[in-house]
Amino acid sequence: MSFLHFPIFSTIAEKADWYLSTAFPKEMTPVELQQQAEVCNSKKLSARLAGEESAELFFVLFVKETGPFNEVCAVTSILDRSFDVLILSCGLIKRVYLQNLNLKSYEFVPPRTATRKVVESGKLCLLWNSDILENSNTKGLDSADCTQNIIVGSKTTSPSCGCFYMEIKLFDVVRCCVSVDSCSSVDDVSQSGRPNTLLPKLLVTLLRSTCKECHVV
């Protein structure tokens, strides 16, 4: 061993002693170690949630400034009255509520199981309201502004053109309109006369597929 290695060994020994002094003492009980681990996990989760909410907030402000636009999304989860989509351009997962869509009726088909295995995943059968869509286009109104009572659990049947009927399944690729909810705008003024401090919320609505027979955009 040469004299050159002694300074290296001395430096490593000093680093090892410093690390040993900062480590947990040996008399630490398992309960205390578990509490310390829970605190670390909680801080890690809080940091991740803060990062996700910060990214979503900046995306909402971007949508508010640039206006609504259409995005390609992938269906990640299906519920009885809503479904979750992943916005592929930004990686955000948002929920689409059927009550915000211009539907005549919808029906939730639960997953089909056999021998404790899922044979077919659940799906949503949507029937768009064609009459209001046609009237809104003739008057120059946006179809998203039209409201219609939705019949829950009614039988959905496909029309002759097959355009107003739509099925939503898991991992389907759909087109959605991404906008900001006008009811939660930061520019609104509350009833007390003070500015509304509520942050704007992102609103994702499903876009209806079109065909050449109905000529509805």
C-alpha positions in Angstrom: 0.0 0.0 0.0 1.5 3.3 -1.0 1.4 6.6 0.9 -1.0 8.0 -1.6 -3.8 5.8 -0.3 -3.7 7.0 3.3 -5.3 10.4 2.6 -8.0 8.6 0.6 -8.7 6.2 3.4 -8.7 9.1 5.9 -11.3 11.0 3.9 -13.5 8.0 3.6 -13.3 7.3 7.3 -14.3 10.9 8.1 -17.3 10.7 5.7 -18.3 7.4 7.3 -18.1 8.9 10.8 -20.2 11.8 9.8 -22.8 9.6 8.2 -22.9 7.4 11.3 -23.5 10.5 13.5 -26.5 11.5 11.4 -28.1 8.0 11.2 -30.9 6.9 13.6 -29.7 5.7 17.0 -29.7 2.0 17.7 -32.1 2.4 20.6 -34.9 3.6 18.3 -38.0 1.4 18.8 -40.0 -0.2 15.9 -43.0 2.0 16.8 -40.9 5.2 16.5 -39.4 4.0 13.3 -42.9 3.3 11.9 -44.0 6.8 12.9 -41.0 8.3 11.2 -41.7 6.3 8.1 -45.4 7.4 8.1 -44.3 11.1 8.3 -41.9 10.7 5.4 -44.6 9.0 3.3 -47.1 11.7 4.1 -44.7 14.4 3.1 -43.9 12.6 -0.1 -47.6 12.2 -1.0 -48.3 15.9 -0.1 -45.4 17.0 -2.4 -46.8 14.9 -5.3 -50.3 16.2 -4.8 -49.0 19.7 -4.7 -47.1 19.2 -7.9 -50.2 17.7 -9.7 -52.5 20.5 -8.5 -50.0 23.1 -9.6 -49.7 21.6 -13.1 -53.5 21.5 -13.4 -53.8 25.1 -12.2 -51.4 26.4 -14.8 -53.2 24.3 -17.4 -56.6 25.8 -16.4 -55.2 29.3 -16.6 -53.8 28.5 -20.1 -57.2 27.2 -21.3 -58.9 30.3 -19.8 -56.6 32.6 -21.7 -56.5 30.7 -25.0 -60.1 29.6 -25.1 -61.7 26.2 -25.3 -60.2 23.6 -27.7 -60.7 20.0 -28.7 -58.4 17.3 -27.4 -57.9 13.6 -28.0 -58.5 11.6 -24.8 -58.4 8.0 -23.7 -61.0 6.5 -21.4 -59.4 5.2 -18.2 -62.5 4.4 -16.0 -66.2 4.0 -16.5 -68.9 4.7 -13.9 -72.7 4.6 -14.0 -73.1 8.3 -14.6 -69.7 9.5 -15.6 -66.3 8.3 -16.9 -62.7 9.4 -16.6 -60.5 10.4 -19.5 -56.8 11.0 -19.9 -55.9 14.1 -21.9 -53.1 12.8 -24.0 -51.5 16.2 -24.7 -50.9 17.1 -21.0 -51.4 13.8 -19.1 -54.2 15.1 -16.8 -57.0 12.8 -15.8 -60.4 14.5 -15.7 -64.0 13.2 -15.2 -66.7 13.7 -17.8 -70.2 13.9 -16.3 -73.1 12.7 -18.4 -75.4 15.4 -17.0 -73.3 18.0 -18.8 -73.8 16.4 -22.2 -76.7 16.9 -24.6 -78.1 13.4 -24.3 -81.5 12.1 -24.8 -80.9 9.0 -22.8 -78.0 6.8 -21.6 -77.6 3.4 -20.1 -74.8 1.8 -18.0 -74.0 -1.8 -18.9 -72.1 -3.3 -15.9 -69.1 -5.6 -16.5 -70.0 -9.2 -17.4 -68.3 -11.9 -15.2 -67.9 -15.7 -15.5 -66.3 -18.0 -13.0 -65.1 -15.0 -11.0 -63.3 -13.4 -14.0 -64.3 -10.3 -16.0 -65.3 -11.5 -19.5 -66.4 -8.1 -20.8 -65.8 -4.7 -19.3 -68.6 -2.3 -18.6 -69.7 0.3 -21.0 -71.9 3.4 -21.4 -74.5 3.5 -24.2 -75.2 7.1 -25.1 -78.0 8.4 -27.3 -77.5 12.1 -28.3 -80.4 14.5 -28.7 -80.6 15.0 -32.4 -83.5 17.5 -32.4 -81.8 20.1 -30.2 -78.6 19.7 -32.0 -80.2 20.4 -35.4 -82.2 23.4 -34.0 -79.1 24.9 -32.3 -77.1 24.7 -35.6 -79.9 26.3 -37.6 -80.0 29.2 -35.1 -76.2 29.5 -34.9 -76.0 28.4 -31.3 -73.4 26.2 -29.8 -74.7 22.7 -29.0 -72.8 22.7 -25.7 -75.0 25.5 -24.5 -78.2 23.6 -25.0 -79.6 21.8 -22.0 -82.0 18.8 -22.0 -83.3 16.5 -19.3 -81.7 13.1 -19.4 -83.7 9.9 -19.0 -81.8 7.7 -16.7 -81.8 4.0 -17.4 -84.0 4.2 -20.5 -83.4 1.9 -23.4 -81.0 3.3 -25.9 -81.6 2.3 -29.5 -79.5 3.2 -32.5 -81.1 5.4 -35.2 -80.9 4.6 -38.9 -77.7 6.6 -39.5 -76.1 5.3 -36.4 -74.6 8.7 -35.7 -76.5 9.7 -32.5 -75.7 6.4 -30.8 -72.3 6.0 -29.1 -70.7 3.5 -26.9 -68.0 4.3 -24.4 -65.7 1.5 -23.4 -62.5 1.2 -21.4 -59.4 2.4 -23.3 -61.5 4.0 -26.1 -60.0 7.0 -27.8 -62.5 9.9 -27.8 -62.6 13.6 -28.7 -63.4 16.0 -25.9 -63.8 19.7 -25.5 -61.6 21.2 -22.8 -62.9 24.5 -21.4 -63.1 26.5 -18.2 -66.3 26.4 -16.1 -67.8 29.9 -16.3 -69.5 29.5 -12.9 -66.1 29.4 -11.2 -64.3 32.2 -12.9 -62.0 34.3 -10.8 -63.4 37.5 -12.4 -66.9 36.9 -10.9 -68.2 38.9 -8.0 -70.0 37.2 -5.1 -73.3 38.3 -3.7 -71.5 40.3 -0.9 -69.9 42.5 -3.5 -66.4 41.1 -2.9 -64.4 39.4 -5.7 -64.8 35.7 -5.8 -61.7 33.9 -4.6 -62.7 30.5 -6.1 -60.2 29.2 -8.7 -61.5 28.3 -12.1 -62.3 24.7 -12.7 -61.5 22.7 -15.8 -64.6 21.4 -17.7 -64.2 18.4 -20.1 -67.2 17.5 -22.2 -67.5 14.7 -24.8 -67.8 15.6 -28.4 -70.4 13.7 -30.5 -69.1 11.9 -33.6 -70.7 13.1 -36.8 -71.7 11.5 -40.2 -72.6 12.8 -43.6 -76.3 11.8 -43.4 -77.3 14.0 -40.5 -74.9 16.9 -41.5 -74.7 18.0 -37.9 -71.3 19.6 -36.9 
